[in-house]
Each structure stands twice: as C-alpha cells, then as structure tokens.
Amino acid sequence: MKGAFRRQLDQRTMNNNTIFKNESAGTDYSASTNIITIVNCVLNAVLMLAAITGNSLVIAAIFRTPTLRSPFTTLLCSLAVSDILVGFVAQPLFIAIELKGFLYFLEKMFSFMTYGCCGVSLCTMTIISLDRFAAPHYHMRYVTMVTTTRVLCTLVIIWVIIFVSLGIFFWNINIYFFIAAAFIAICVLISSFCYIRIFQIVRRHKAHIQAQHQAVQNANNNMNIIRLKKSSMSTFVFHIVLILCYFPMFLNLVFFGIDTQAKVTQKWNLYTSIVYLNSSINPVLYCWRLSDLRSAITKTARKMFCKQIDQL
C-alpha cells in the first residue's frame, strides 16, 4: 500500500511539474509575442509618418514644378498616392488590429486597403517598366504614343479593376491568395523582361554609335544613351527594392492559398510590415536617383517649412 501511494504521489508531482513547465513556456511565448507586437506597432508608426510625409512632398513638388510634368511623373504620382493611402489608412488599421486584436470591421477595411493599395503600387511599377522600355524601343513614336492623357486613363482603369477585384477576397479568400500570388509573379516577370530588353537595346545602340564616324551625331547619340541608361537604372533600382519587399509576402500568399487551415501568425504581420516598408522607401529612392525631382522636393520642403515658421 505504501509503495502504491508513493507511486501515485510521484506521478502527481511529475504531472504538476509538467503543467508548470507548460505554463512557463506559454508565459514566455506570450511575452515574446507581446514584444513582437509592440516592436511591429512602433515600426509601422514610424514608417507611416515617413510614407505620408515623403510621398506628399513628391506629389506637391511635381504639381508645383511644371517642367517635371510628364507621363513618367504622372506614374510616379499614382505610385505616391497609393503609398500615401498605405500610410494614412492601411497602417493605422494594422496598428489598431495589432493592439486590440481581431475586429471584423477593422479586419475587412484593413484587408481592402492593404491589398488594394499594394496591388496598385505593384501594377504601377510594372507600367513604369513598360514605359521605360517603350522609350528606346519606339523612340521615334514614343512622344505620340505615350501621352499624359493616355497614362491617366490607364491608371484610372487599373485603380478600378484592382479594387473591384477585391470582391474575390470576400467571396473566397484562398482563391484570392492564389490570384494575388499569380499577379505578383506576372508583374515581376513583365518588369524583369522589360529591363533585360532595355539593357540589350542600350548595348546595341552603344555598339552602333561606336561604329559611326560623324563626331557631332556621335556625341548627341552618346548623350541620349547616357540619359536613357541613367533613367533605366533609376527605375531598375525601384524594381529591385519592390521585389525584395514583396517576395516574402508572395511566398506566404502561395502557402495560405495551398493550406486552407493555416492560421495567421506573427510572421505574417512581419511580412506585411516589410511590404509597407516599400511605401516609405520609394520617396527616398526618388530623391536619390532622380536629380530633377530631388531639387524640386528640396525647394518645396523649404517653402513649406519657411511658411510654417512665418506663421509661428
């Protein structure tokens, strides 16, 4: 009897130790999750301010500088508007959900704005790559083919189609994830093809120029090639940054499309923050790679800053 009682006591002690360890592990996991949530919220708060401020300056600089207005800068404005909406609407909703937990209305608004704005940004970057490809490929007809009016009509159609297609998300989320992953892959492939063709055209034109004998024409063509190469390299940098920001989310969309029972984890939220990072980086890339736009943004920022000081 004493042996049986001792065995029962030892078994209870082992069970209690196991429960204690599980509770401790759960506490540690909860604490680490709370830390990740706080870091994620702080990070998105900083990125939100950067996205709103930087992209607002880009739009203001383009509107205040008539010499900058072109089909290309119209595309940049569309990209800046989608990035502002990410910072002004999507990221605050993301922070609210992180802090307060799942709320049906906030969750749907967050999904609608995030997928819509990021879809527009991705599609706009693809059109920018097509525009940069059209410049050397149709260099004789480019001015008549690509006009600001046509670009505006194309952008309106893109905004409408992408936000209307979000109805699939509310109908069947797994099908939408598959479509979104395919959309990302198609956009990246189109952009990559365009930049490969651009560099091939630049190389061919450069070889053709070197074979010419007329010095003046050679100098003019060299200037055009240098300008084209610089512009293509600038937009290529935007393309590479976009791929780096969207690739983790692309893998998760494929995973969620395959596994219908998968649950959203902290990794998903971290990947969402990486996508949001693209909206904050874009204005920095504009200032780095586009000298004319950088000068206009600097002048606009100084005027706005001086006006605020005068009002004080």
N, C-alpha and C positions, 0 to 999 in steps of 0.2 A: 504493500500500500504506500509506504513511504517512497519507494522507487518510482511508482506511477505518479504520485503527487509531485515529486521533484521534476519528472519529465514534463508534466503539464506546466509547471512554473517556468521551466527553461524555455518551453515553446512560446508561452505568453511573452516572456522577456524578449525573445527573438522577434516576435511579431511587433511588439512595441518599438523596438529599435528600427525595424524596417519602416514602420509608419513614420517615425521621427525623421529618418533619412529622406523619405519621400517628401514629407512636408518641408524639410530644409531645402531639398532640391527645388521644390515648387516655389518656395520663397525666393531663392536665388534667381530662378528663371523669371519670376515676376519682377524682381528688382532690376535685372538686366533689361527686361522688356521696357520697363518704365524709363530707364536711362536712354535706350534707343529712341523711344518716343519723344522724349524731351529734346534730344540732340536733333532729331528729324524736324521737329517743330521750329526750333531756333534756326536751323539751317534754311528751312523754307521761308521763314520770316525775313531773313537777310536777302535771300535770292528774290523774294517777292518785291522788296523795295528796289533792288538793283534792276529787275526786269521792267518795272513801271517807270523808273526814272530814266534809265538808258534808252529804252525804246521810245518814250515820249520825246526825248531830245532828238532822236533820229527823225521822227515824223515832223517835229517843229522845224528842224534845220532844213529839211527838204522843201517844206512849204514856204519857208522864208527866203529860200535861195532859188530864184527862177532858173538859173543856169544849171542846176542839178536835176531839173525835172526831165525825165526821160522814161521810156518803157522799163528800163532796168531799175531805176529808183522807185518806180511805181510798184514793182515786185517787192522791193525792199520795204516799202510802206505797208504792203499787205502782210509781209512777214512780221513787221514790227507791231502791227495791230493785233495779230494772233498772239504774239508774245506778251503784249500788254494785257490781253484778256486772261492769259495764263496767270500772270502776276496779280491781276486785280480781282479775279473771280475764282479760278481753279485752285490756286494755292491757299487762299483763306479758307475755302471749303475743306481742303485737305487737312489743314491745321485743326479746324473745328472737329472733323471726324476723328483725328488722332487723339484729341484731348477728351472729347465727350463720348467717343465710341460710336457704334452703328446707329444712325438715324436715317430712316427710309428716305425722307425728302432730301436731306443733305447728300446722301449717298447717290441718289439719282442725278441731282444737279451737278455733283462733283464729276460723275462719270460722263455726263453730257458735255460739260465744258472741257474736261481734260481731253477726251478722245476727239472732240470736235476741233479744238484749237490746235492740238498737236498734229491732227490729220491735215489741217490747213497749212501749218508750218512745213510739214514734210512735203506736201504736194507743191507748195510754193518754191521750195528749194529745188525740186525736180524741174519745175518750169524755168527757174533761173539757169539751171544747167543746159536746158534746151535752148534758151535764149543765147547763152554764151557759145553754144555750138552753131546756132544759125548765123551768128555774126561773121565767122570766117567762111562757113560753107556756102552761104548765099550772100557774099559780101557785096555783090553788085545790086541785089534786090532787097537787102536787109532793111533799109530805111523805109521802103514802101510796104514790105511785108509785116514788119513788127512795128506797130504804132501804139501810142498810149491808149487810144480808144479800144483797140482790139485786146490789149492786155487787160484793161479794166473789165471788159465783157467776160473775158476768160476767167478772171478772178472771181467775179460775181457768181458765175456758173459753178466754180469749184466750191466756194463757200456754201452755196445752196445744196449741192449734191452731197457734200460730206456731212452736213448737219442733218439733212433728211435721211441719209443712210443710217444714222444713229438709231432709227426706229428698229433696225435689226437687233440692236443691243437689248432693247426692252422686250423683243419677241423671243429671241433665243441667244443667250449670252455666249454659248460655246461656238455657235456658228459665226457670231460677230468676231470672236477672238481669232478664229481661223481666217476670216476675211481681212481683219486688221493686220495679221502677220503677213498674209499674202500681199497686202497693199504696201507694207513697209519694204518687203523684198523686191517688189516690182519697181518702186520708186528708186531704191538704191541701185538696182541693176540698170535702169534707164540713165540715171545720173552718171554711173560709172562708165557706161558705154559712151555717153556724150563727152566726158573728159578724156577718154582714151582717143576718140576721134579728133578732139581739139588739138591734142599734142601731136598727133600724126599730121594734121594739116599744118600746124606751125612748123614742124620739122621739114615738111615738103616745101613750104613756101621759103623757108630759110635756105634750103639747098638750091632752090630755083633762083633766089636773089644772088647767091654767091656765084652762079654761073653767068649772070648778066655783066655787061661791060659799061653800061651808062652810069656814071657816078652819081648824078643827081637823082635819077629814078631809083638807083640802088639805095641811096641814103633815105629817101622818102619811104620806100618799102621796108627798110630796116626799122624806121620809127614806128610804122604800123604794126610790124611783127612784135616789136618790143612792147608796144601798148597792149596788143592782143594777148601776149603771153602773160603780162602782169595782171590783166583783168581775169584771165582764166585761172591763174594761180590763186588769186584772191578768193574767187568763188569755190575753187577746189578745196581750200582750207576750210570754208564753211561746210562743205560736203563731208570732209573727214571728221570734223567735230560732231556733226549731226549723226554720223554712223556710230561714233563712239558713245554718244548719249542714248541712242535708240536701240542699240544691239542687245543690251541686257533685257529690255522690255520685250523685244521681239522674241527672244528665247522663252520668256515667261508666257507670252500670248500663245505660242505654239504648245507649251506644256499645259496651260489651262484649257486650250481647245481639245487636247487629247484626253486629259484626265478630268472628267466632269465632276468628280467628287473632291477635287483638290480644294484646299482652303487657303484663303489669303493670309499670308504671314508677314512678319516684319521685313523680309527680303523684298516682297512685292512693293511695300511702301518705300523702301530704299531705292528700288529701281525707278519708281515714279518720281522721286526727288531728282534722280540723275537725268530723267527726261526734262524735268522743269529747269535743270541747270542750263540746258541749251538756250532757253529764252533769256537768261541773264548773260550768257556768254556772247550772244550774237552782236549786241551793240559794241562790245569790246573789240570783236573781230572787225566790225565796220571801221572803227577808229584806227585800228592797226593797219588794215590792208588798203583802205580807200582814202587817199590823202585829201581829195577834194571834200569828201563828206566829213572827214575829221576836222578840217578847217571850219566848215560850216557849223558843225556841232559845237566846236570850241567858242565860236562867235555867239551862237545862240545861248549857250550856257552863261557866258559873260554878261550878255544883255539881260537875261532873266535874273541873274544874281545881283547885278547893279541896280535893277529896278526894285528888287526886294529890299536892298539896303536903303535906297532913296525913300521908299515908303515907310521904313522904320525911323 
